[in-house]
């Protein structure tokens, strides 16, 4: 029984890692309004990095624009990167506050 629990936990962890990688590299089928290619994602990440942002996952697309979460100077932002590489920065998301368990 203990072995089954360990196997199940390991499977969930491996599945989560693969799902995170899939989110970063894949999109809905090419040709759909919400699709993007791996090359388009790399270009969007490079554009964000040129502006000093570190991509932090949460990638999605619509009509050629790629949206992603990114970090810069300790703050988290939502970015919109247009197909021509222009980076539009959304409002900073405040950091999560630690729980006060006193």
C-alpha positions as CSV (number, residue, x, y, z in Angstrom):
1,X,0.0,0.0,0.0
2,X,2.8,2.4,0.9
3,X,4.5,1.7,-2.4
4,X,1.3,2.5,-4.3
5,X,1.0,5.9,-2.5
6,X,4.6,6.7,-3.3
7,X,4.1,5.7,-6.9
8,X,0.9,7.8,-7.1
9,X,2.7,10.8,-5.6
10,X,5.6,10.5,-8.0
11,X,3.3,10.2,-11.0
12,X,1.5,13.3,-10.0
13,X,4.7,15.2,-9.6
14,X,6.0,14.0,-13.0
15,X,2.7,14.8,-14.6
16,X,2.8,18.3,-13.2
17,X,6.3,18.9,-14.5
18,X,5.3,17.7,-17.9
19,X,2.1,19.8,-17.9
20,X,4.2,22.9,-17.0
21,X,6.6,22.2,-19.9
22,X,3.6,21.6,-22.2
23,X,2.1,25.0,-21.2
24,X,5.3,26.7,-22.0
25,X,5.9,25.1,-25.4
26,X,2.4,24.3,-26.8
27,X,-0.8,26.0,-27.6
28,X,-4.1,25.1,-29.1
29,X,-3.8,23.7,-32.7
30,X,-2.0,26.0,-35.1
31,X,-4.3,28.2,-37.1
32,X,-6.7,28.9,-34.2
33,X,-7.1,32.5,-32.9
34,X,-5.6,31.5,-29.5
35,X,-2.6,29.5,-30.9
36,X,1.1,30.2,-30.9
37,X,4.2,28.3,-32.0
38,X,7.2,27.5,-29.9
39,X,9.2,30.0,-32.1
40,X,6.6,32.8,-31.4
41,X,6.9,32.0,-27.7
42,X,10.7,32.3,-27.8
43,X,10.4,35.6,-29.6
44,X,7.9,36.9,-27.0
45,X,10.2,35.8,-24.1
46,X,13.2,37.4,-25.8
47,X,11.3,40.7,-26.2
48,X,10.3,40.6,-22.5
49,X,13.9,39.9,-21.4
50,X,15.1,42.8,-23.5
51,X,12.9,45.0,-21.3
52,X,14.4,43.5,-18.1
53,X,11.6,41.0,-17.3
54,X,12.0,37.4,-16.4
55,X,9.2,35.3,-17.9
56,X,7.4,33.4,-15.1
57,X,4.9,31.1,-16.8
58,X,1.2,31.5,-17.4
59,X,1.4,31.9,-21.2
60,X,-1.6,32.3,-23.4
61,X,-2.3,34.0,-26.7
62,X,-5.0,35.7,-28.7
63,X,-5.0,37.0,-32.3
64,X,-1.2,37.0,-32.6
65,X,-0.5,38.6,-29.2
66,X,1.2,36.6,-26.5
67,X,0.3,37.2,-22.8
68,X,2.6,36.1,-20.0
69,X,3.4,36.6,-16.4
70,X,6.8,38.0,-15.7
71,X,8.9,39.4,-12.9
72,X,11.1,42.5,-12.6
73,X,12.7,44.2,-9.6
74,X,10.8,41.9,-7.2
75,X,7.4,42.6,-8.6
76,X,5.2,40.5,-10.8
77,X,3.5,41.8,-13.9
78,X,1.2,40.6,-16.7
79,X,2.8,41.4,-20.1
80,X,1.2,41.6,-23.5
81,X,3.7,41.1,-26.4
82,X,2.5,42.0,-29.8
83,X,3.6,40.0,-32.9
84,X,6.1,42.8,-33.8
85,X,7.8,42.5,-30.4
86,X,6.3,45.5,-28.6
87,X,6.0,44.8,-24.8
88,X,3.0,46.3,-23.0
89,X,3.2,46.1,-19.2
90,X,0.2,45.7,-17.1
91,X,-0.2,46.9,-13.5
92,X,2.2,45.3,-11.0
93,X,0.7,42.5,-9.0
94,X,1.5,42.9,-5.3
95,X,3.5,40.1,-3.7
96,X,1.6,37.6,-1.6
97,X,1.6,38.5,2.1
98,X,2.9,35.8,4.5
99,X,0.2,34.3,6.7
100,X,0.1,35.7,10.2
101,X,-0.2,32.6,12.4
102,X,0.4,34.1,15.8
